């Protein structure tokens, strides 16, 4: 198969991986899903341009901002939420400046393998309940998809070995259609074909059409509710870039530099706010696809970004993806999220850490227990500290204050 065609199909696989979560955030917050797809694609392309096209990430809608955006949209409207999201993007730029001034080596000293390994494990394991919840809608379908993905990953050869996720989703979708046709899926069909039938062929992007686009409004109260959440997502960004680098086998803290990835994420979020999309963040689902396929070409992620922009304009295609049954995505996610946790274990293993030392056991145990056991801590109505954020902070502090030789 020609390389170009192969890349286009691999890009489609990444699109499938990010679609559900990216459109869920606007659905929960009152923003428009088509705008979210457009800003996710455009933000990803902007990120790649600002980071020298070196980091294979996809930016999608951030879940950390959901509560704050919900409150702001309800009280002050979408324009005020746009202003708050733009301000959050600027907070990223402040962090980027701090990282640049401190230097990469100093920043890295806070994130040695004894800290980053468990944090990566927490990222994967905290996502696992989501995979289980999706799969629990129909475990037969989820297990079928899981078996297909595993079988393709292990036994397939050539090009097919590179697209296990895409094949798994397609197989699960076809199985769901068959079960619906045979009336074996119960009273409620697994796939609502009416959604596809009712969708427009060409959406021509609500932004271009002007139907949903509004100019941002810089409401100080709205900004105070949304912008501080960037403090939490800053730490999550570090974890995601660390995970991505661990999968790919490259040091993205050094090249292109953590400050540049922060600038990319920040300006992508600023762009999203300009157009009415939710704040962006690096997506663990796509990192999971990298781990499964071992294809790390950033160009493929840019192809996925272009697909997202096109999809925002074609209603029928978006409707097809919206009707993918939850158990199908659950079966795929069981592999993707587990892969991320496994990368954390690999990071610890490759560092050859000495676990006969009490300090190493304590640091890892604190990160795992806090990261997995502590849920979101509500500070205000819209501001929460995630377990991942707390685990990272505690791990960093413990690594700095505990003696090295105990």
C-alpha positions in Angstrom: 0.0 0.0 0.0 1.4 3.5 -0.9 2.8 5.3 2.1 0.5 8.3 1.7 -2.7 6.2 1.6 -1.4 4.3 4.7 -0.9 7.5 6.6 -4.5 8.7 5.7 -5.9 5.5 7.2 -3.8 5.7 10.3 -5.0 9.3 10.7 -8.5 8.1 10.6 -7.8 5.7 13.4 -6.6 8.6 15.6 -9.8 10.5 14.7 -11.9 7.7 15.9 -10.0 7.6 19.2 -10.5 11.2 20.0 -14.0 11.8 18.7 -16.2 10.7 21.5 -14.5 12.6 24.3 -14.1 15.8 22.2 -17.8 16.1 21.3 -18.9 15.1 24.8 -17.5 18.2 26.5 -19.5 20.7 24.3 -22.6 18.5 24.8 -22.3 18.9 28.5 -21.4 22.6 28.6 -23.8 24.1 26.0 -21.1 24.7 23.4 -21.5 23.4 19.8 -19.9 20.0 19.0 -19.1 21.1 15.4 -17.2 24.1 16.7 -15.4 21.8 19.2 -14.3 19.5 16.4 -13.1 22.5 14.3 -11.1 24.1 17.2 -9.6 20.7 18.1 -8.4 20.2 14.6 -7.2 23.8 14.1 -5.6 23.8 17.6 -3.7 20.6 16.9 -2.3 22.0 13.7 -1.3 25.2 15.5 0.4 23.1 18.2 2.4 21.1 15.7 3.5 24.3 13.9 4.6 25.9 17.2 6.5 22.8 18.3 8.4 22.2 15.1 6.1 19.3 14.0 8.0 17.0 16.4 5.5 15.9 19.0 2.8 13.3 18.0 -0.1 14.7 20.0 -3.7 15.5 19.3 -5.5 18.3 21.2 -9.1 17.8 22.1 -11.7 19.1 24.6 -10.5 19.3 28.2 -12.7 17.7 30.8 -11.1 19.8 33.6 -13.0 22.8 32.5 -16.5 21.3 32.3 -17.9 22.5 35.6 -16.6 26.0 35.2 -17.9 26.4 31.7 -21.3 25.0 32.6 -21.7 27.6 35.4 -20.4 30.5 33.2 -22.6 29.6 30.2 -25.7 29.3 32.5 -25.0 32.6 34.3 -23.3 34.8 31.8 -23.7 33.1 28.4 -21.3 31.6 25.8 -19.5 34.9 25.0 -18.3 35.2 28.7 -17.2 31.5 28.6 -15.2 32.3 25.5 -13.4 35.1 27.3 -12.6 32.9 30.2 -11.2 30.1 28.0 -9.0 32.7 26.2 -7.7 33.9 29.5 -6.9 30.2 30.5 -4.9 30.0 27.3 -2.9 33.0 28.4 -2.2 31.4 31.8 -0.4 28.6 29.9 1.8 31.3 28.3 2.8 32.5 31.8 3.8 29.0 32.8 5.7 28.6 29.5 7.7 31.8 30.4 8.4 30.4 33.9 9.6 27.1 32.4 11.8 28.9 29.9 13.4 31.1 32.6 14.0 28.1 35.0 15.5 26.0 32.2 14.7 22.4 31.1 17.3 20.8 33.4 15.8 22.4 36.5 12.3 21.5 35.5 13.4 17.9 34.8 14.9 17.6 38.2 11.4 17.8 39.6 10.3 14.9 37.4 12.7 12.0 37.6 11.5 8.5 36.7 10.6 7.8 40.3 8.0 10.5 40.0 7.0 10.3 36.3 6.6 6.5 36.2 3.9 6.4 38.8 2.2 9.5 37.4 1.9 7.9 34.0 0.4 4.8 35.7 -2.1 7.1 37.5 -3.1 8.7 34.2 -3.9 5.3 32.7 -5.5 3.8 35.7 -7.7 6.8 36.5 -9.1 6.4 33.0 -9.8 2.7 33.4 -13.2 3.2 35.2 -14.4 5.2 32.2 -13.5 2.2 29.9 -15.3 -0.2 32.2 -18.4 2.0 32.4 -18.6 2.2 28.6 -18.0 -1.5 28.2 -20.6 -2.4 30.8 -23.4 -1.4 28.5 -22.9 -4.7 26.7 -20.0 -6.8 27.8 -20.4 -9.2 24.9 -19.7 -6.5 22.3 -16.9 -5.0 24.4 -15.1 -8.3 24.8 -15.6 -9.1 21.1 -13.9 -5.7 20.2 -11.2 -6.3 22.8 -10.4 -9.7 21.3 -10.3 -8.3 17.8 -7.9 -5.6 18.8 -5.6 -8.0 20.7 -5.7 -10.6 17.8 -4.9 -8.0 15.2 -2.1 -6.5 17.3 -0.4 -9.8 18.0 -1.1 -12.0 14.9 -1.7 -9.6 12.0 1.1 -8.8 9.6 1.9 -5.8 7.4 -0.5 -2.9 7.2 -3.3 -4.5 9.2 -1.0 -4.7 12.3 -0.9 -0.9 12.3 -4.7 -0.3 12.5 -6.0 -2.7 15.3 -8.1 0.1 16.8 -9.8 1.0 13.5 -10.5 -2.6 12.8 -11.8 -3.2 16.3 -14.2 -0.3 16.1 -15.4 -1.3 12.6 -15.9 -4.9 13.7 -17.9 -3.8 16.8 -20.0 -1.4 14.8 -20.9 -4.1 12.2 -21.7 -6.6 15.0 -24.0 -4.0 16.6 -25.8 -3.5 13.4 -26.3 -7.3 13.0 -27.6 -7.6 16.5 -30.0 -4.7 15.9 -31.2 -6.3 12.6 -31.8 -9.7 14.3 -33.5 -7.9 17.3 -31.0 -9.4 19.7 -30.0 -6.2 21.3 -33.1 -5.7 23.3 -35.8 -3.0 23.0 -33.4 -0.2 22.5 -31.3 -0.5 19.4 -27.5 -0.2 19.8 -27.2 2.2 16.9 -29.8 4.9 16.3 -29.9 5.1 12.5 -32.4 7.9 12.7 -29.6 10.2 14.0 -27.7 9.5 10.7 -30.9 10.0 8.6 -31.7 13.3 10.2 -28.2 14.8 9.9 -27.4 17.3 7.2 -25.0 16.2 4.5 -23.1 19.4 4.7 -22.9 21.3 8.0 -20.6 24.0 6.4 -19.3 24.7 9.8 -21.4 26.8 12.1 -18.5 29.3 12.4 -18.4 30.0 8.7 -22.2 30.1 8.5 -22.3 32.5 11.5 -25.2 30.8 13.1 -23.4 29.9 16.3 -20.4 32.2 16.3 -20.4 35.0 18.9 -17.7 37.5 19.8 -16.0 36.9 23.2 -16.9 38.9 26.2 -14.3 39.6 28.8 -16.3 39.2 32.1 -13.9 39.4 35.0 -16.1 37.1 37.1 -16.2 34.5 34.3 -12.5 34.8 33.8 -11.9 34.2 37.6 -14.0 31.1 37.4 -12.4 29.5 34.3 -8.8 30.8 34.0 -7.4 29.3 37.3 -8.2 25.8 36.1 -5.1 26.1 33.9 -3.0 25.7 37.1 -4.4 22.1 37.3 -4.1 21.4 33.6 -0.5 22.7 33.6 0.5 19.7 35.8 -1.6 17.4 33.7 0.1 18.8 30.5 3.5 17.8 32.0 2.2 14.3 32.7 0.8 13.9 29.2 4.0 15.2 27.5 6.0 12.9 29.7 3.8 10.0 28.8 4.0 10.8 25.1 7.8 11.0 25.2 8.0 7.7 27.1 5.9 6.0 24.4 7.8 7.5 21.5 11.2 7.2 23.1 12.1 10.9 22.8 12.8 13.7 25.3 10.2 16.4 24.4 11.1 18.4 27.5 14.4 19.1 25.7 13.3 19.1 22.0 11.2 21.0 21.1 11.1 22.0 24.8 8.4 22.0 27.5 7.9 25.8 27.1 7.0 25.3 23.5 4.5 22.5 24.1 2.9 24.8 26.8 2.8 27.7 24.3 1.2 25.3 21.7 -1.4 24.1 24.2 -2.0 27.7 25.4 -2.5 29.3 22.0 -4.7 26.3 20.9 -6.9 27.0 23.9 -6.9 30.7 23.2 -7.9 30.0 19.6 -10.7 27.7 20.8 -12.0 30.5 23.0 -12.0 32.9 20.1 -14.3 30.7 18.1 -16.5 29.3 20.8 -14.9 25.9 21.4 -13.9 24.3 24.8 -10.4 24.6 26.2 -7.9 22.1 24.6 -5.6 19.5 26.1 -3.4 16.7 24.9 -5.4 13.5 24.6 -4.4 10.2 26.3 -6.6 8.2 23.9 -4.3 9.2 21.0 -1.2 8.4 23.1 -2.7 5.0 23.7 -3.1 4.5 19.9 0.6 5.3 19.6 1.5 2.7 22.2 -0.6 0.0 20.5 0.5 0.7 16.9 4.1 1.9 17.5 3.7 4.4 14.6 4.9 7.7 15.9 4.9 9.9 12.8 3.5 13.4 13.9 2.2 13.8 10.3 -0.4 11.2 11.0 -1.8 13.3 13.9 -1.9 16.3 11.6 -3.9 14.2 9.1 -6.3 13.4 12.0 -6.6 17.1 12.7 -7.6 17.9 9.1 -10.1 15.1 9.3 -11.6 16.7 12.4 -12.0 20.0 10.6 -13.6 18.3 7.6 -15.9 16.3 9.9 -17.1 19.5 11.5 -18.5 20.5 8.1 -20.1 17.1 7.1 -23.1 16.3 9.2 -23.6 12.7 8.0 -20.0 11.6 8.9 -20.2 13.2 12.3 -23.5 11.4 12.9 -22.0 8.0 12.0 -19.3 8.5 14.6 -21.8 9.7 17.2 -23.7 6.5 16.8 -20.8 4.2 17.6 -22.1 2.2 20.6 -20.5 2.9 23.9 -19.5 -0.8 24.5 -17.5 -0.7 21.2 -15.5 2.3 22.4 -15.3 0.7 25.8 -13.7 -2.5 24.4 -11.1 -0.4 22.6 -10.4 1.8 25.6 -9.7 -1.2 27.8 -6.6 -1.6 25.7 -5.7 2.0 25.2 -5.9 3.1 28.8 -4.2 -0.1 30.0 -1.3 0.6 27.6 -0.7 4.0 29.2 -0.5 2.5 32.6 1.9 -0.1 31.2 4.2 2.7 29.9 4.4 4.0 33.4 5.6 0.6 34.6 8.1 0.5 31.7 9.4 3.9 32.8 10.1 2.6 36.3 11.6 -0.6 35.0 14.0 1.0 32.5 15.2 3.5 35.2 16.4 0.4 37.2 15.2 2.0 40.4 16.3 0.3 43.7 13.1 -0.6 45.5 15.0 -1.9 48.5 15.3 1.7 49.4 12.4 3.0 51.5 12.3 6.4 49.9 11.5 4.9 46.5 8.7 2.7 47.9 7.3 5.7 49.8 7.3 8.1 46.8 5.7 5.5 44.5 3.1 4.5 47.1 2.1 8.1 47.8 1.6 8.9 44.2 -0.4 5.8 43.5 -2.6 6.0 46.6 -3.3 9.8 46.3 -3.7 9.7 42.5 -6.0 6.7 42.5 -7.7 7.0 45.9 -8.4 10.7 46.1 -11.1 12.1 43.8 -11.6 15.7 42.8 -11.3 18.0 45.8 -13.8 20.9 45.4 -12.3 24.2 46.2 -15.1 26.4 44.9 -18.2 25.7 42.8 -16.2 25.6 39.6 -12.6 25.0 40.8 -11.4 21.5 41.6 -8.0 19.9 42.3 -7.7 16.6 40.6 -6.2 13.5 42.3 -3.5 13.5 39.6 -2.5 17.1 40.4 -2.3 16.3 44.1 -0.4 13.1 43.5 2.1 14.9 41.2 2.7 17.7 43.8 3.1 15.2 46.7 5.5 13.1 44.6 7.6 16.1 43.6 7.9 17.2 47.2 8.6 13.8 48.6 11.3 13.3 46.0 13.0 16.5 47.0 12.9 16.2 50.8 13.5 12.5 51.4 17.1 11.5 51.8 18.6 9.8 48.7 20.4 6.9 50.6 17.6 5.4 52.7 
